[in-house]
Amino acid sequence: MSMTVSELLADKAKQSPNATLFTLGPEVGVAEAVALMTEKAISSVIVADAGDMLGLITLREILAALNTQGGAIMQAKCRHVMKANPPTAKPDDSVDHLRSLMTEMHITHVPVMDHDQLVGILSFYDIARSAIKDVAFENKLLKQYIKNWPAS
């Protein structure tokens, strides 16, 4: 049975118990978003207003804005750079579904929404870390099985 998004979020919380979901308002400057992402070594920030998610800023949005607008983008507001209404996942979605969504849409981060409530964000890194953990476990089981293979 495939792991669910909520299980992946729980695993992520165990890996990084002090992790924080960072949000900024739409009128906050892009320079502040970049400073936050750099200081906290994160690759995404949720843009929210009055508790409602409006969009998402990832390194991809920053680079695209720099490419089209140059350094002037650092004086812009987050609402001008964010990806509005990004694709989201639900806690009961399968990680396989999430992986397919991210691959097909060429996105690196997906906010997780429980109804209208933002409960977390998952990155392709989180999915990769989970897959590596699963493969290592399966590898261990196979090695034990082979080690105990009956002699003929």
C-alpha positions, 0 to 999 in steps of 0.5 A: 500500500502506498504511503499517504501525504499525511504519513509523509508529512509526519515522517518529515516532522520526525526528520526535522522536529523544529521545522517551521512553515514560513508564510509572508504577506502579499505586500511583503517585498521580494527582497525580504522573501529572498532574505528569509529563504537564504537565512532559513535555508528553505526553497519555498515560502507560502504567500498568505493573507488573513490565514488564506493561502494566496500563492507560493514562491519557490526558487523557480519563481525568483529565478524566472522573475530575475530573468524577465525583470532583472534586479528590479524584482527585488523591489517588487512585492511577493504578490508579483512573483508568487505562483497564484493558486498552486496545485495542492495535495490533500492529506489522504492523497497517495505519495505516488499521486503527489510524485506524478503531479509534481513530475507532470507539472514540473513543480518542486513544491506542493502545499498540503491543504486539509479542506481550506487549512494549510497543513504543510508543504512537501518538496521533491526532496521530501519525496526523494528522501522517503523513496531512499528510505524505502529502498534501503529497507527493501534492500536490507530485507532482500539481503537478509533473505539471500543470506538465509537462502536454503542450500541446495 
